[in-house]
């Protein structure tokens, strides 16, 4: 006997809720990047879930923001090598990050302008 559409939707709703709770818990306990990996596992299991796709995007945004803020603190103090180290660390975890790649481009321009002085 197969499940009817209403039962399937209810089960999917419970599964989605489970995944979202797990993602949120992992963010708090193990970090944003680990949570993004859990979110990807959830998306693999439920590829049509917009909520899970949004949860993964939020994990990566939080991760990027954390590294961006650390980068900015060093860059604002003209501690460019430390800023570069932070960006390289962040990009190891999320190489596609538009935020961190943009920061890297800005830092490279800053370092080049300082080298010319």
N, C-alpha and C positions, 0 to 999 in steps of 0.2 A: 504494500500500500504506500502510495506516495503522499507527501504532505501537500495540503492545499496552499494556495498563494498567500492567504492570510497567516497561516502558521509559519510558512517560510519567512515572511517579512518579520514576524515577531522574533523568530530565532536569529535572523540577521541583525535585528535591533539589539538583542541581548549580546550577541558576539561583538558588535561594534562598540557597545558600551563597555564590555570587558576590555577590549583593546585600548580604548581611550583611557580608562582607569590605569591600565598597566603602563601605558606611555607616560602618563602624568607622574606616576610613582617613580618610574625609572629616571625621569628628568630630575626629580628632587634628590634621589639617592645615588645615581650613577652618572648623571650628566646628560647634556643635551644631545651629544653625538650618539651615545649608546641608545638613547630614547628614539632618535631618528632611525637607527637600525631596527629597533623593535617595531616602529611604525611601518618600515618597509616590509617587514615580515607580515604585518597585519594587512598591508595593501596587497601583498602577494596572495594572501588567503581570501581577501574581499576586494578585488580590483575595481569594483564599481563604487566604492565608498568614498564620497567626497569628504566626509568628516575625517577619515583616516589620512587622506592626502593632505588635508589642511593641517592635521596634527603633525605630520612629518615636516611640512613647510615651516610650521611654527617652531619646531625643535631646531631646525637648521638656522632659522632667523635668530633665535635666542643664542645659539652657539656663535654665530657670526657677530652678533651684538656684543657678546662677552669679549671676544678677541678685538673687535673694533675699539671698544672702550679702553682696553689695556694698551693697544697701539697708540690711541690718541693721547693718553696720559704721557707716554714716553716722547711722542713726536712733539707735543706742545712744549716739552721741556728740552727740546733739541737733543734728545738722547736717541739719535737715529739708529744706531746699531741695535739697541734694545728693542726699539720699535720694529725693526726688520726681523729680529728673532721672534717676536710675538706673532707677526704676520706669517712667517714661515711655519711656525707651529700650528697656527689656525688653518692655514691652507693645506697642511698635511691631512687634517681631518675632513676638510670640505674644500677640495681643489676647485670646485665650480662656483664658489661663493663670489657673487658679483660685488658684494660689499668689501670683502677682503682683497680681491683683485684690484678694485678701484683704489683702496687704501695703499696697496703696493705701488700702483702707478703714481699716486700723489707723492709717496715717500721717495720713489726714484727721482722724480722731478726735483723735490726738495734737496736731496742729497747731491744731485748734479749741480744745482744752483749754488749750494754751499761749497762744492769743490772748485767752482769757478771763481770764488772770492779770494 
